[in-house]
Amino acid sequence: MTGRFAPSPTSALHLGNLRTALVAWLMARSSGRRLVLRIEDLDTQRVAAAAGIARRQVADLAAIGLDFDGEPLWQSTRADAYAAALFRLGPLVYECYCTRREIAEAAVAPHAAGHRPYPGTCRELDEAERARRRAIRPPALRVRADAAVATVHDEWAGAVSGVVDDFVLVRNDGVPAYNLAVVVDDLAQGVDQVVRGDDLLASSPRQAWLSLQLGGTTPGYAHVPLAVNPAGARLAKRDGAVSLADLAGVGWSAPAVLGLLATSLGLAAPGELLTPGRLLARFDPAVLPRTPWVVDPAQLV
């Protein structure tokens, strides 16, 4: 049994990320699971300093007392595994030449979280037409899901079902898409408990479906409500002192930040200093907050 925390090295972890990591740690340790760390660094063109950011993220997690089992897994080292998964899917994989604009114009009403299901434009092209389009632009790779319906169980949302459209497995620049990489890596690491932000809840049915196509099982999910700013937007570095380094600059120690996170989860009184180990005795996933955590950086200075 294994849980995981899987940050992308795009920027320093902010309070919302650290809070989700703490919940992942508590969920895993309270259930006797291993906890692994995965660095989701596939998009290297956009993340030139990925390695340095990832090292900072690992250090910040250690600073608030979170430990992991084994060395971090870097997605950028996993190209062979993703290629093997595509081979295993075989005839379910097909080339797609559509642009985002073309999909938006052709798709029906968006699904949850604004996602527009793929209308199947390239699904039945013959080889001559594929060759013609391939000469114009490189294809993405999609999976033929035939509008399957998949259901997952979330710790707080309960049963969540969704229609699985023909989603992208590999982008047209050759980079494996999130939905492929996350499933392949969860299967490889034996992950049966996925804790992450609830902005990803809507993508869970398609990932569960893909896991079954690759011979795996559906993990259990626990989607943590996001940390948001006073305007209700997802918390970001531009909001002010929200990372561990920024907070240290205005007088917050790492244990004090852990206390703040624990308070937001209803596990500590304001100002109380604890360790993750001490929080285990108080932890009950059934009573964690179900609403977003509103963070006002101005009140943290």
Secondary structure, DSSP 8 states (H G I E B T S, - for coil): -EEEE---TTS--BHHHHHHHHHHHHHHHHTT-EEEEEE----TTT-TTHHHHHHHHHHHHHHTT---SSS-EEGGG-HHHHHHHHHHHGGGEEEE---HHHHHHH--S--GGG------TTTT--HHHHHHHHTTS--EEEE--TTEEEEEEETTTEEEEEEE---EEE-TTS-B-HHHHHHHHHHHTTEEEEEEEGGGGGGHHHHHHHHHHTT----EEEEE--EE-TTSSB--GGGSS-BHHHHHHTT--HHHHHHHHHHHTTSS-TT----HHHHHTT--GGGS--S-EE--GGGG-
